[in-house]
């Protein structure tokens, strides 16, 4: 494997690593260590922000394939994040209505 191919594989691995972490933090997949579904929206936002920063810092330096991978990953994560935040807010609102005044 030449240097350029290796760099492409490493870039893809980095993007997919943050994707996996964010999906776990969003509560979409089990934590492999605890074998439980756990949610930490603050951490998920940090993972998404890291990928956004990577996109900005590498702008103009990625192949079309790398750019597509990064943009598609960010789009998926952001949609899932919004979904989970909405669920969380609805649950919180529902719990507040149940509590007696």
Buried (B, 14 or more C-beta within 10 A) or exposed (E): EEEEEEEBEEBBEBBEEBBEBBBBBBBBBEEEEEEEEBBBBEBBBBBBEBBBEBBEEEEEEBEEEBBEBBEEBBEEBBEBBEEBBEEEEEEEEEEEEEEEE
